[in-house]
Amino acid sequence: MFNKSIIFSLYYQWWKNIDKFIFSLIMLLFLIGLFFSLVSTSLIVSDKLNTNDYSFFFRHLTFIILGLGLIFIFSSINQDKLFKISFIIFIFSVIFLILVPILGIEVKGSKRWIDLKFLPRFQPIELVKPFLIVFISMILSNEKYKNIYLKYLLSFLVTSMIVVLLANQPDIGQTLLVLFTWSVLIFISGINIGFLILFFSALFLSFSYMIIFLPKFLYIKKRLLSFFDTETGTHNFQSDKAIDSIISGGFFGKGIGEGTLKNRVPEAHTDYIISVISEEFGIVAIVLILLLFLIFIYSVFKKVSKEIDERIKLILVGSISLILMQVMIHVGVNIRLFPTTGMTLPFISYGGSSIVSISILSGIILNLTKRNIN
C-alpha cells in the first residue's frame, strides 16, 4: 500500500508539472506513427507470406511503450540529476559508437548498427544525439570558463569526434545533422556569423574532397551523381517510386492498404513513410502531420522565449532544431529535393533506435518546459 501511494504521488507531481499541451502533441504523433504502422507496415508481411501477421505493428507498439517509459523517466527526474545522468549516458553512448567498426553489423556497405540482445540492430548515434545536445549546451553555458572561444573550441572538439566516427561508418546524413545542431547551438550563443560562414565553407570543401577522392565514400559519390543525373542515374529508383506514389495518391489518397510503395521499395516504412502515407491517405494527411510538427516546434520555442536559464534555452533550441532538420531532410528526400540519406521521420517512422532517441529527446524537452514548483 505504501509503494502504491509513493507511485501515485510521483505520477501526480509529474502530471501536475509537465506541459500537458506539448505532451499531448508528442502522444498524438506517436499514435499517428502506430496507426500507420498497423495499416501499412503490417500488410508487408501479410502480402509476402499470405497470412495475417502483425509482427511489425507489435514491435512498433513495444518500442513506443519503451519510449513512453523513457519519456516519464527523463521528464520526471530533477534537472540537476538530468544533467549528471546525461553526461554519463553520453560517455557510454560514445563508447558504443566507437565499437561500431569493431562489433557493428554491415548493411548495404555501411556499419551503423550494433546487435544488442534487448534491442536488435541498435544504432548508437541515435543515443548520442540527445545527450550531445545537452553536453554541448553545458559547455557553452558553463560560467567557470569566461573565454567564449575556448567554449567554442571544446564544443567543436567533442562534435568533431562524433563526426569522425560517423564519417568512418560512413553516415553522411547523420554527420550533417550533428554538425547542423552544433552550428545552431553556437550561433544562438553569440558567435560571429562571418566565422560560421568561413567554417562551413571549409567543411564543404573537406567533404567534397572526401567524396570525390576517397574510395570509402564512393557510394555517396555515385548517389550524388545519380541524384543530379535524372536521365541516366541508376540509384534513383527509390526516390522516383516515392514521388510517383505521392503524385498517384492525390489529395485524399487511394485508401487504406491500396498503396504499392511499401511492397516495391525496401525500408519504405522507415525512410519513405511520408510517401507511403501520402499514397494511401493523400497530401491532406501529410499537411496535417507537418502542421502538428510546426505546432509542436512553436510550442517549445514559446517556452524558450520565457526561459531565463541559458543552459535550458540552448538545450531546448538544440533539441527542437534537430527535430525540425530531421523532418525537413526526411520530407526533402521523399519529394526528391535531397539525395537518399536513410533519415527517419521523428515519432512516425518504424524503428527501435529512432523511437528510443526521440523519446529521450521528448523527455528532456518535457523536463525543461515543466513548471518548477518547490
C-alpha positions in Angstrom: 0.0 0.0 0.0 2.9 2.3 0.8 4.5 1.7 -2.5 1.3 2.4 -4.4 0.9 5.7 -2.6 4.5 6.7 -3.5 4.0 5.7 -7.1 0.7 7.7 -7.2 2.4 10.7 -5.6 5.2 10.7 -8.1 2.8 10.3 -11.0 0.6 13.1 -9.6 3.6 15.5 -9.2 4.8 14.6 -12.7 1.4 15.1 -14.3 0.7 18.4 -12.4 4.0 20.0 -13.5 4.5 18.9 -17.2 3.3 21.0 -20.1 0.2 19.0 -21.0 -0.2 20.5 -24.4 3.3 19.6 -25.5 2.9 16.1 -24.0 -0.4 15.7 -25.9 1.3 16.6 -29.2 4.0 14.1 -28.5 1.4 11.4 -27.8 -0.6 12.3 -30.9 2.5 12.0 -33.1 3.4 8.6 -31.6 -0.2 7.4 -32.1 -0.2 8.5 -35.7 3.0 6.5 -36.3 1.5 3.5 -34.6 -1.7 3.8 -36.7 0.3 3.9 -40.0 2.4 1.0 -38.8 -0.8 -1.0 -38.4 -2.4 -0.1 -41.8 0.8 0.0 -43.8 3.8 -1.9 -42.5 1.9 -4.9 -41.1 0.5 -5.6 -44.6 4.0 -6.1 -46.0 4.4 -9.4 -44.1 0.7 -10.3 -44.8 1.3 -9.9 -48.6 4.5 -11.8 -48.7 3.5 -14.7 -46.5 -0.2 -14.7 -47.4 -1.1 -14.6 -43.7 -2.3 -12.2 -41.1 1.0 -11.2 -39.5 1.2 -8.1 -37.3 4.8 -8.5 -36.1 5.8 -5.0 -37.4 2.9 -3.4 -35.6 3.5 -5.2 -32.3 7.2 -4.5 -32.4 6.4 -0.8 -33.1 4.0 -0.9 -30.2 6.7 -2.4 -27.9 9.1 0.3 -28.9 6.6 3.0 -28.2 5.8 1.5 -24.7 9.5 1.5 -24.0 9.6 5.1 -25.3 6.8 6.2 -23.0 8.8 4.8 -20.1 11.8 6.8 -21.1 9.7 9.9 -21.5 8.4 9.5 -18.0 11.9 8.9 -16.5 13.7 11.8 -18.3 10.8 14.2 -17.7 10.3 13.4 -14.0 13.8 13.5 -12.6 15.4 16.6 -11.0 17.1 18.9 -13.6 20.5 18.7 -11.8 20.2 14.9 -11.9 19.2 15.1 -15.6 22.4 16.9 -16.5 24.6 14.5 -14.5 22.9 11.4 -16.0 23.1 12.9 -19.5 26.8 13.3 -19.1 27.2 9.7 -18.0 25.0 8.3 -20.8 26.7 10.4 -23.3 30.1 8.9 -22.4 28.6 5.3 -22.7 26.9 6.1 -26.0 30.1 7.4 -27.5 31.8 4.2 -26.4 29.1 2.3 -28.3 29.7 4.5 -31.3 33.4 3.7 -31.2 32.7 0.0 -31.1 30.6 0.1 -34.3 33.5 -0.5 -36.7 34.6 -3.5 -34.5 31.3 -5.1 -33.5 28.9 -3.4 -36.0 26.6 -5.1 -38.5 27.3 -4.1 -42.1 24.2 -3.3 -44.2 24.5 -2.1 -47.8 28.1 -1.2 -47.4 27.8 0.7 -44.1 28.4 -0.3 -40.5 26.0 1.8 -38.4 24.3 -0.8 -36.1 25.2 -2.9 -33.1 23.2 -6.1 -32.4 22.1 -5.9 -28.7 20.1 -8.8 -27.2 17.5 -6.4 -25.7 17.4 -4.1 -28.8 18.4 -5.8 -32.1 20.2 -3.6 -34.7 20.6 -0.6 -32.4 22.1 2.5 -34.0 24.4 4.2 -31.3 24.2 7.6 -33.0 20.5 7.8 -32.1 21.5 7.5 -28.4 24.3 10.0 -28.9 22.3 12.8 -30.4 20.0 13.8 -27.4 22.9 13.8 -24.9 25.3 15.5 -27.3 22.9 18.5 -27.3 22.8 18.5 -23.5 26.6 18.2 -23.3 27.4 20.9 -25.7 24.9 23.2 -24.1 26.5 22.6 -20.7 29.9 23.5 -22.2 28.6 26.7 -23.8 26.7 27.9 -20.7 29.5 27.0 -18.2 30.2 30.1 -16.1 33.6 28.8 -14.8 35.1 29.5 -18.2 34.7 33.1 -19.3 36.5 32.8 -22.6 33.7 32.1 -25.1 36.2 31.0 -27.8 37.6 28.3 -25.5 34.0 27.0 -25.1 33.5 27.0 -28.9 36.8 25.1 -29.3 35.8 22.5 -26.6 32.3 22.0 -28.2 33.9 21.7 -31.6 36.4 19.1 -30.5 33.5 17.0 -29.0 31.4 17.4 -32.1 34.4 16.6 -34.3 35.0 13.3 -32.5 31.4 12.3 -33.2 31.6 13.5 -36.9 34.8 11.5 -37.5 33.2 8.3 -36.1 30.1 8.9 -38.2 32.1 9.6 -41.4 34.0 6.4 -40.8 30.8 4.3 -41.0 30.0 6.2 -43.3 26.8 8.0 -42.5 26.8 11.4 -44.1 23.2 12.2 -43.3 23.7 11.9 -39.5 27.0 13.7 -39.8 25.4 16.7 -41.4 22.6 16.6 -38.8 25.1 16.6 -35.9 27.0 19.5 -37.5 23.8 21.4 -38.1 22.8 21.0 -34.4 26.2 22.2 -33.2 26.1 25.2 -35.5 22.6 26.2 -34.2 23.9 26.0 -30.6 27.0 28.1 -31.2 25.1 30.6 -33.4 22.5 31.3 -30.7 25.3 31.5 -28.1 26.6 34.6 -29.9 29.3 33.5 -32.4 30.3 35.8 -35.2 28.3 34.9 -38.3 31.4 35.5 -40.6 33.4 32.9 -38.7 30.5 30.4 -39.1 30.3 31.0 -42.8 34.1 30.5 -43.1 33.9 27.3 -41.1 31.1 25.8 -43.2 32.9 26.8 -46.4 36.0 24.9 -45.2 33.8 22.0 -44.1 32.1 21.9 -47.5 35.5 21.7 -49.3 36.6 18.9 -46.9 33.5 16.8 -47.5 33.8 17.4 -51.3 37.4 16.2 -51.3 36.5 13.0 -49.3 33.5 12.2 -51.5 35.5 12.7 -54.8 38.8 11.2 -53.9 38.4 8.7 -51.1 37.3 5.1 -52.1 35.3 4.7 -48.8 32.9 7.4 -49.9 32.5 6.1 -53.5 28.8 5.0 -52.9 28.0 8.6 -51.8 29.6 10.0 -54.9 27.6 7.6 -57.1 24.4 8.5 -55.2 25.0 12.3 -55.7 25.8 11.8 -59.4 22.6 9.8 -59.8 20.6 12.4 -57.9 21.7 15.2 -60.3 21.7 13.0 -63.5 18.0 12.2 -63.7 18.2 10.7 -67.2 20.9 8.0 -66.6 21.1 7.7 -62.9 20.8 4.2 -61.6 20.3 5.0 -57.9 17.1 7.0 -58.3 14.7 4.0 -58.2 13.6 4.6 -54.6 13.2 8.3 -54.9 11.4 8.0 -58.2 8.9 5.5 -56.8 8.4 7.6 -53.7 7.5 10.8 -55.6 5.3 8.7 -58.0 3.4 7.4 -55.0 2.9 10.9 -53.7 1.5 12.1 -57.1 -0.7 9.0 -57.5 -2.2 9.4 -54.0 -3.5 12.9 -54.9 -5.3 15.0 -52.3 -7.1 12.2 -50.5 -5.2 9.0 -51.3 -6.1 5.6 -52.7 -7.4 4.3 -49.4 -6.1 2.0 -46.6 -3.9 -0.8 -47.9 -4.3 0.3 -51.5 -0.7 1.7 -51.8 2.0 -0.2 -53.6 5.2 1.7 -52.5 5.5 -0.4 -49.3 5.9 -3.5 -51.3 8.2 -2.0 -54.0 10.8 -0.1 -52.0 12.9 -1.6 -49.2 12.6 0.1 -45.8 9.6 2.1 -47.0 8.2 2.0 -43.5 11.2 3.9 -42.2 12.9 6.1 -44.9 9.9 6.7 -47.1 7.0 6.7 -44.6 5.8 10.1 -45.8 5.3 8.7 -49.3 3.6 5.6 -48.0 1.1 7.8 -46.0 0.6 10.2 -49.0 -0.2 7.3 -51.4 -2.8 5.8 -49.2 -4.2 8.9 -47.4 -3.3 11.8 -49.7 -1.5 15.1 -49.4 -4.1 16.3 -46.9 -2.8 13.8 -44.3 0.8 14.9 -44.9 -0.1 18.6 -44.5 -1.9 17.7 -41.2 1.2 15.8 -39.9 3.5 18.7 -40.8 1.1 21.1 -39.2 1.4 19.1 -35.9 5.2 19.2 -36.1 5.0 23.0 -36.6 2.7 23.4 -33.6 5.0 21.3 -31.5 8.1 23.3 -32.6 6.2 26.6 -32.0 5.1 25.5 -28.5 8.6 24.7 -27.4 10.0 27.9 -28.9 7.3 29.8 -27.0 8.6 28.2 -23.8 12.2 29.2 -24.8 11.2 32.9 -25.1 10.1 32.9 -21.4 13.2 31.0 -20.1 15.9 32.8 -18.2 18.5 29.9 -17.7 20.9 30.0 -20.7 21.6 26.3 -20.4 18.0 25.3 -20.7 17.5 27.7 -23.6 20.3 26.1 -25.5 19.1 22.5 -24.9 15.5 23.3 -25.9 16.6 25.2 -29.1 19.1 22.5 -30.0 16.5 19.7 -29.4 13.8 21.3 -31.4 16.2 22.3 -34.2 17.4 18.7 -34.5 13.8 17.5 -34.8 13.0 20.3 -37.4 16.0 19.5 -39.5 15.3 15.7 -39.4 11.7 16.3 -40.6 13.0 18.6 -43.4 15.5 16.1 -44.6 13.0 13.2 -44.5 10.4 15.1 -46.4 13.1 16.5 -48.8 14.3 13.0 -49.7 10.7 11.8 -50.3 9.9 14.7 -52.7 13.4 14.3 -54.3 14.7 17.6 -53.0 17.7 15.8 -51.4 19.6 12.6 -52.2 18.6 9.5 -50.2 20.0 9.6 -46.7 18.2 6.9 -44.8 16.7 9.5 -42.4 13.7 8.5 -40.4 10.7 10.8 -39.6 10.6 11.5 -35.9 7.8 9.9 -33.9 6.2 8.4 -37.1 8.8 6.0 -38.7 9.2 2.4 -37.6 12.5 1.6 -35.9 13.6 0.9 -32.3 16.7 3.2 -32.3 14.7 6.1 -33.8 11.9 5.8 -31.3 14.3 5.5 -28.3 16.1 8.6 -29.5 13.1 10.8 -30.0 11.6 9.5 -26.7 14.6 10.6 -24.7 14.6 13.9 -26.5 10.9 14.4 -25.7 11.5 13.5 -22.1 14.3 16.1 -21.9 12.0 18.7 -23.6 9.1 18.0 -21.2 11.5 18.1 -18.2 12.8 21.6 -19.2 9.4 23.0 -20.0 7.6 21.9 -16.9 6.6 24.2 -14.1 9.1 24.3 -11.3 7.1 24.0 -8.1 9.0 23.7 -4.9 
